[in-house]
Amino acid sequence: MRSTGSWYDVRSESGEIIKCRLRGKFKIKGLKVSNPLAVGDWVVYEMEDAGEGTGVITKIETRENYIIRQSVHKTGHGHIIAANLDQAILIATLAYPKTSLGFIDRFLVSAESFRIPTKIIFNKVDLLDEAMLEEYAYLKAVYEPLGYECFLTSATEGQGMEEFKSLLHNQKSLLSGHSGVGKSTLVNAIAPELDIRTSEISDFSHKGVHTTTFAEMHEIFPDSFIIDTPGIRELGLLNIKPQELGHYFPEMRALLNECKFNDCIHVNEPQCAVMAAVEEGLIAPDRYESYLSMLANNDNRR
């Protein structure tokens, strides 16, 4: 349910929370990670100290899926944000702070690589002017046909809260996004008893200040869990080869068999169906720009 460094909160089958530590070093085959254990993992544990009521984790079960990013501390390593998810919900904002499309697309690619269904919530609708609402209409028209439902919410005004609540029923959901987009405020609006700490947006940078410092899972309704994560400033992709990247853009995936070459990476190859679709306006130019940026490993994710 939660990791605080060397101790992990494990929820037993009866619903009791037991503080556990890992036995020895866990290495995951073929995966270099800075955190061997992630929130959402299923584990096997043994009770260690009857007096203290602590336990030892002896096994991490095979993961169904996970969302991973490049570790910001350890070169060449990944950091698993959460595991065994039913869905991911990306919280974005069109102002105060503005979420970049590059960041949204990187998150969607990370989720697509494990076929994790994702929805996008645009929060702080009360701060949007007419031009920003038009931008939302454009983004909804881009993302919804690709399978990413979009929603407008205002945690402070209560708008869209019932819809947000209904998305979470009987699901294990990852809530993610930049610092300052209002994840904690949204959760507090539907589950005030959790009382998750929130903070103001920095006046200087118009970016959020980290308040959640580690991922944590909460049961908000019976059999409905959310994983609240620290705000992500950047989302470096990991272990995705150039030839694979197009598979994680649904609009490109639909055209992969139509390119002249099997190993086409849709940059300058002749008779490329993806580039033709971009030229014809069938693939949004912003999405194609995100694709090229990821391919070149440029930093458009802040």
N, C-alpha and C positions, 0 to 999 in steps of 0.2 A: 504493500500500500504506500510505502514511503521509505526513502533512503536518506540518511543524514550523515553519510560518510562511511563509518565502519559498522554502524548498526542499521538494521532494516526492520520496519514494522510489517509483520506478517499476519494476515487475517486467517484464522483457522476455519475449518468447515462449520464450526458452531458459531462463528462470528466474533470470537475473542481475538484481541490484538496482542501478539506476542513479540517482544523485542528479541531479534535474532542477529547472530553474526555469521559470516561465511566460514565454512571449514576449508582451510587451505586456499590454494589459488585455483580459480576456475578459468580455464582457457576455452574459448569457443572456436572450434575448428574452422580455419579459413577466414576468421574475422578478428581483426585487431581492434579492440575496444578499450576505452578508458574506464568503462563501468561494466563489470561482468554481469551485474544484476540490474534489471530495469523495473520500474513500476509497471505492474500488469503481468509480470512473470508468475507462472505457477511453480511452486517449489515444494520439495520434501524437506521436513525439518524434524529434529529430535529435541526433546526438552533437555536442557543442560543442567540447570540449577533450580531445584525445586523451591528453595528459599527465595531466590530472586525472581523465579518464573521466566527465566530467559531460555532461548533455544539456539540451536546450531542448524544452519541450512546445509544439507548434505547433497542436494541434487537440484539442478535447474531443469525443468521439463523443456522439451523441444518447443520452440516458439512457432505459432501459426503465422505471425507477421510481426513487423516492428517498423517504427519510423526512426531513421538514423541520420545524423548530421556529422560533418567533419568535426573532430574535437578541436576546440579553440586552444587547448593547452598542450596537446601531444600530437606532433606532426605524424601524418600517416595513420592516425588512429581515428576511429569513429566514436561517437557518443550516442548510445541508444536512448532516445527520448522516452519511449514507452513501447510496450509489447502487448500482443494478443488483443488487438482492438477490433471492435465491431465497426467503428467509424471514426473519422477525424473531422473536427470542426475547426476551420480556420477563422479566427476573428480578425477582421481587417477594418481599417478606417480610411475614409477619403479626406480626412483633415484631422489635425491635432492628435497624433501625428498622422501623416499620410503614409499608407502602406504602398510600397512600390509594386508594380505589376511583376517585376522580376522576382521579387520575394514570393508573391502569390504562386507564380508558375513553378518556382523551385520546390515549394511545399507540395504542390499538386503532383509533381514528378516523383518526389519521395514517396508519396502515398500510392501513386499508380504502380510503382515498382513492386509493391506487394498487393496490388488490387484492393487497397483499403478505400471503401466509399468515403467521399469527402464532400462536405457542404461548406459554403462560405457565408459567414455572417458579417455584414457591414454595419458596425455599431456607430453610435453617436449621430444618428440621423437628425437629431434636434439641432446639430451644428451646421448642417449642410444648406448651402444656398442653392439657387436654381441650377447654376452651372454644374455643381457637384451632383445634384440629383439626376441631371442629364448624363453625367459620367457613369453614375450607378446604372442607369437604364442601358447604357452601351455595354457595360461589363456583364450585366445580367444576360443581355442578348448574345454575348460571346461565350460565357461559361455554361449557361443552362443547357444549350443543345449538346454540349460535350459530356453532360451527366453530372455537373456540379450545381446543385440547387443553390440559389442566392436568396438571402433574407436581409431585411432592414430592421435594426433594433435601436432602441435608446434605453440603456439600463437606467439612466437617471429619470427619464420621463415615463418609463413603463411600457413603451411601445414595442410590440412584437414579442413580449415576454411569454405569452401563452404558446405561441408558435415555437419559440425556443425550447420551452419546457417539453412540448410534445415530441421534439426531435430526440430527446434524451431518454425517453421511457424504454425500459428493458434493453438498454444498450450499454456497452462499455465504450465511452467516448473520450477521445483525446481533444482537449481544448488547447489551441496553440495560436501564436501570433506574436507580433512585436510587443515590447514593453509599452505600456501606456494606451493600448487599444481598448482596455476596459474588461479584460477577461474576469478579473476578480470581482468587479462591480456587477457584471452580468450574473455570476454565480451567486453572489450575495442577494441579488434581487429575487432569485427563485428559491434559494435555500439560505435564508438569513441566519439560521442557527449555526452555519459553518463559520460566519464572521471572518472571512478571509481578508487579510490586511490589504489596503489599497493605498496608493500615493498619488500625488499631483504630477502633472506633466512638467518637465523642466522648462522654465520660461526661456532659458538661453538657447536650447537646441530644438525645442518643440518635440522632443522625444520622451519616451517614458523612462521612469526610473524603476529599476528592478525592485519588486516587492516580494514576489514568490522566489525563493532562492533554491528550491529543489522541487522536483516533481512529486506530486502527492495525489493519491486516489481517494475520492470521497464517495460514499453511498448517499445519493441525494434523495432517491425514492427507493422503495424495495426493488432489488434486482436492477437498479439503474445506477451506474457508476460514471463519474467523470474523473479524468486525470487532468489536474491543473498543473501547468508547466511554467518554468521561469520564462519571461519574455525573451524571444530569440532575436538578437540583433542581426545575425546573419545565418544563412543556412547553406553551408558548403555541401555539395553533393558528393557522395562517396561510392566507389565501386560501380560506376555506370560507364560502360565503354561507349565511344562515339557511335558505333554501329547500333547500339541498343537504345540510345536516347530517344529516337523517333517513336519507339514502341510505347513510350510513356506519355506521348501526346495523342489523345484519342483521335483527333482529326487527322493526324499523320499516320497513325496505325491503320486507319481505314484505307489508306492509299499505298501501303508499303509494297503490295504485289504489283502495283501499276508502274513503278519506276523501271527504267530499262535495265539497271544493274541491281543485283541482289544486295550488294554492300553499299548502296547509295547512301551518302550522309546528307544529301539535300542542300549542298552548298554551291557547287558549280558543275555538277555532272550533266551530261546531255540527256534529254528526254526524262527529266525528273518530274514525277507527278506532283510532288509536294510543292516545288517551286512554281509549277504551272498553276496550282490551286491558290497559292499566295497571290500571283499576278491577276488571277480571275476574281479575287476577293472572297474566295471560299474558305480561306484560312486567314484569321485576323493577323494583320501585320505585326501587332504587338506581341502576339504569341510566337510568331516566327522569329522576331528579334530576341525574345527570351531564349528560344531554342539555340540561336546562333551564339548568344552570350554564354550559355551553359556549355556549348560545344567548345568554345574558346577558353572556358574557365575564367571568364571575366567577372569582376565583382559588381554585378548589378543587383545584388540581393539586399542591400542595406535598407 
